[in-house]
Amino acid sequence: MLCAVNNDGKLLAFKVNELPELAKGKGNKIFGIDSKRFDKREEFLIGVTVVAPEQNLLVWSGDRKMTLKFADLKELSR
């Protein structure tokens, strides 16, 4: 699973083979961030990782932390 989080705390998880590819070799689109919001630094990507089936994802936010199992991430991606 590919997991990405933005500065608003939104977590996106999906299968790696479902990563949208932009036309004409312009790369991949992981998170749909409006270009105006990005230019103003109102919204941006702060982390990306890949989680294998035998792994967990540890998410930190200030003093809080949460562990998401691979099965939890699969449920998020539906």
N, C-alpha and C positions, 0 to 999 in steps of 0.2 A: 504494500500500500504506500502511495505517495501522500505525505501529509504536509500541509502548508498552513501557516497562520499569519494573519495581518495584524497591524497595530491596534485595531479595534477589538482584538481577541477572538475573531472568527477563525474557526478551524475547519479546513477542508480536507477530506480524505477520499481518495479514489484509487482504483487499480492503476498501476504504472502503465499498463498497455492501453489505458483509456485517456492518456495525456493528450489534450488537443494540440495539434501541430498547425502552425500558421502557414499560409500559402507562400510560395516563392522563397522558401528557405529562411523565413524571418524568425524561426525559432519556435518555442512552445509557449502556450498561454496557460499558466498554472492557476492564476487567480484573476478574475475579471475586475480590474481596478480601472475606474474612469480616469482618462489621461489628465483631465483638469484637476481632479482631486490629488492625483499623484504629483503633478507639477507643483501644487501648493503644499505638498507634504502632509496632506490631510489623511491620506490612506496609502499604505505601502506594505510590502511583504517583509516580515521580520524573521521568518524561519521556514526552512524546507528540509524534510528528511524522508528517507525510505525506511519502512518498517517491515521486516520479514515475518512470516507466520509464527516463528518461535520467539519473537521479540515483543516487548511492550514499549509504549511511548510514554515517557515521563514529561509532563507539562508543568512548567513553573510560571507563576504569576505573582510577583511580589513575594510575600512570605508563604503563599499557598502553593501546594503541589498536588498533582493528580496523576495517577497511573492508569493509562488506557491499554487494555489488552487488545491483541490483534482482532479478536472476535468483536470487541466494541467498535473498532475502527471499521470493520466490515459493515456493521449495522449503521454507522454514520454515513457510509457511502451509498446507501440505498435511497 
